[in-house]
Amino acid sequence: MRQIEAFRAVMMSGGVTAAAGMLSISQPSVSRLIVDLEHSVGFQLFERRGSRMHPTKQAETLFEAVQRSFTGLDLLAQAARRIRAHPVGTVRLAILPTFAINVLPSVLGAFHVLYPEVKVTVEALGHRAVEDRIFLGQADLGIGVTAPQRDGIRTELLTRARYLCALPPTHRLAAKDCIQVSDLAGERFIGPMHDADALWNGIDAALVSVGVEPVRMLECQQSMPMYAYVAAGLGVSIVEPFSARLFRQVGVLTRPLEPVISLDFTFIEPDIGPTPTPVQWLKDAIRQEIDRQST
């Protein structure tokens, strides 16, 4: 490990002297570690030209792998710092933006009445980032979408959401009470991105199943900007229902879809023991608020 650290320091700093300063060891020690690493890996890492050390092509390739490994270690160190910075009286949430904006406000109002001394931090993130926060110990509760199981975290179904079709107020389909997915053929379609999170997989599958090839003039990964672009008349979209109430206020029309497109949303937690009481209260209250909005 010390050989790898010395190699990384030389690559990052450009020389033995600077690397020695980074590692708080002597220059001869750095040089000895580099020689030992070259012996271990079986190829030359640096060409010595006067006082400078120039990395070989093999060294640059090895450095890429080392950087990937150290990125994980840096994230773990960051996680430890953040955990130390948050006392027991803090609940950290990492949730999809639509829940942060459309579900959480009323829940947090009641939470602070019951737990006035508990601080809450909220990060509105995409699903992968939510999982990472939970995995690295940077959040106590996450809300994401159903995804393959990952070691170190546990999930629990929150709700199965039926998606809606969002239309500009003067759209040709506005008079319909229910939109058939096939009705969207030829429409200017806002999203989903082909390479986006699992959030969009069900949408793409439904479109393909009825032979619809949407004209994607605007792609977007998250639903709230998609609602906003629909409100601006830039096209139609298929979106989660939680933001509908907010965007109806600015003229967006929403209609149910046939066939039904739905997606499961989940609670995500660290797999390190029972759920703390304040976090369990939040889970129950979030579920109740979603049920209330669905009625």
N, C-alpha and C positions, 0 to 999 in steps of 0.2 A: 504493500500500500504506500509506503514512503517513496518507493521508486516512482510509482505512478504520480504521486503528489509533486515530486520534483520535476518530472517530465511535464506535467500540466503547468506548473509555475513557469518553467523556461519557455514553453510555447506561448503562454499568455503575456509574459513580460518581455520576451525577446532576448534574454541573456541570463547568464549564470549569476551575475552580481545582483540584478533585480530580483531574480528568483530566490536567492538566499535571503534577501530582505523580506520577501513575502512570507517565507517559511520560518524566519527567525533562526536560521542555521548558517554555518560558514559556507563560503564559496567552495572550498575543497569537498565539503560534504555533499553539496549539490552535484558537483562533477562526478564524485564516486558513485552516487545513486544513479546518475544517467548511464555511466559505464556498466553498472550492474544490470540495469534494465535492458540495455542493448544485448548483454550476454543472455539474459533471460528470454528475450523475444527472438533472438537469433538474426537480427539485422541492424544496420546502422540507422540511428535516429537523426544525427546531426552531422553536418560537415563543418569542420572548424576552419574558419578563415580569419586568421589573426585573432583578435579578441572577440569576434562575433561567432555565433553558432547558428547555422542555417539549417532548418529542418529538411529532411529528405521527403520524397513523396510518400514513402512508407510511414514516416512520422506524422504527416498530415492526415493520412487515413486513420492511423491509430488514435490521433487526437480527437477525431470526430466521435469515435466510440467512447473515449474517456469522457468527453463533454456530456454525452447522453447519460452516462452513469452518474456523473457528478450533478447533473440537473436534478435527478431524483434525490440525492443526498442534500442538495441545497433546499429543495422543497420540504424535506423532512425537518431540516434545521429551522426553516421559516415557520413550519407548523408548530414546532416546540416554542418558538418565541411568541407566537400568537396565543398559544394555550396559556403560557405564563402571564400574558398581558390581560387575560380575561379571567376575573375571579369567579367563584362559584355563583355569585349573584348576577351572572350574565347568561342569557340564552341567545345563541347565535343561529340565525336562520339563513339558509341558502336555497332560494326557491325560484321557480320560473317567473318571469316578469308579470304575466297576467294575474297570478295569484298574489303577488306582492302589491299590485295596484287595485285589484277588483275584489279580493276576498279578505285580505289581511287587515285593512283599516278598522273595520268594526270589531274584528276579533281582538286586536291589540288594545282597543279602548276598554273592553271588558277585562282583558288580562291585567292591565295596569291597575284596575280597581281591586282585583283580587291579590295581585302581587306588586304592590307599589314600590318595593325596594329592588325589584329585579330589572336590570337593564336588558334591552333587546337590541340586537344588531341584525340588520336585514341586508342581504346581498341578492339582487335580482340578476340571475345568470341563466345561461343555457344549460341543458341537461348534463352534458359532459362535465362542465365546470361545477355543477351542483354535486355530482358524484365525487369529483376530486376533492372538494372541500370536506365532504364527509369522510372520505378515505384518509385524508391527511390530518384529521382531527381539528379542522378549522371551522366546523359547524356542528351543532348539536342536532339539527333537524333540517332535512331537505325535502323539497317537493320536485319531482321530476316525472318522467314518463316510464312506462314499463320497458325494461331493457334486460339483456342477459345478466344473470347473477354475477356479482363480483365479490371476491374474497374481501373480508374486512367490513362489509356493510350488510345491512339487512333492509328489506323492503316490505311494505304493507300497502295493499290496495287502498287508495283514497276514493277514487270515483271513476266511473266509465262515462266519459263525456261524449255526447252526440254532437257532431260538428254541424255547422250552419253554412249556408251560402250567403255571402255578404254582397249586396248590390248597391250601386249608386242610386239616389232617390228617383231619378227619371228613367231608370233602365227598362228595356223592353219586357223583362220578365217580372217587373214589379207587381203586376196584377195577379200573379200566380200565388196560391197559398202554399204550395210545395214545389220545389224545384227538382226535376229529374236531372241526374248527373249528365245524361245525354243532351239536355237542354243547353249545356255549356259549350257545345261544339262550335268552334269558330270565334269564341269570345276572346277578348284580350284578358289574359289571366295573370293575376298577381301571385307569384309563387306557385308551388313551393320550389325551393332549390333542389336540384338533383342530388347534391352532395350534403344536404342538411341533416340535422339530427333525425332520430327515429320518429319524431313528431309528425313527419310528413309521409311516412311510408304508406299508411292506410289511404291517404289521399291519392297518391300516385297509382296505387293498385286499383282503386275504384275508377279512376279516369281511364286507365288502360282497359279495364274489363268491359267497358261499353264503347271502346274504340275512339275515345276522345283524345285528340292530340292538342292540348292547349297551346295557344300562341303566347309564349312567355316573353312579353316585352319588359317585364319588371319582376325580378326575383328577390325574395326576402326570406330570411330564416325564421323570424319571430312574428307572432300573430298581430301584436298591437300596431306596429308600423303598417302591416297589411291592411288592417281596418282603416287607418288614416289615409292610405293611398286610395282605397275604395271611396272614402268620403270625398276625396279630391277628384273623383270621376276618372281615375286612371285605369279602371278595369274591374273585374269581379274576382272574388276569392272564396276559398273554403277555409273556415276559421273555427277555432274553439269558441264555445258559447259564453265564457266568463266575462269577456270584454264587450259583449253585445249591448248590454244596458247602457254602458258609457257612450258608445259610439252611435247609438240610436239618437242621442241628444243632438248630434251634429248631422243627422239626416241619413245615416247608413241604414238600409233596409236589410233585415235578416229573415231567411226562410229556412224551414227544415228541408233536408235532402233525402231523396230516394234514389237508389238504395242507401240505407243508413251507413254513414261513415262515423266510426267512433274510435276513441283511443283511451286506454287506461292510464290514469295518473296515479303516482305512488308516493307515499312517504318513504324517505330514505334516512337511515340512522346508522351511526357507528355500531358495529356488532361487538359491544364491549360490556354487556350487562343490561339490567332492566332500565327501562325508560324513566328518567327523572320525573318527578311529579309535575313540575311546571311545564315540561315538554309534553307530557301526556295530556295535560289540560289543553294545551294549544292544538294538539292533534284532534281531540274531541271537538273543540270549538270550530276549527277549520272545517271539519266534516259537516257539522251542523249548519254552518253558514252556507256551504255549497248546497246542502239539501234545501235550505230556505230559498236560495236564489233560483233553484230549479222548479219550485212550485209556482 
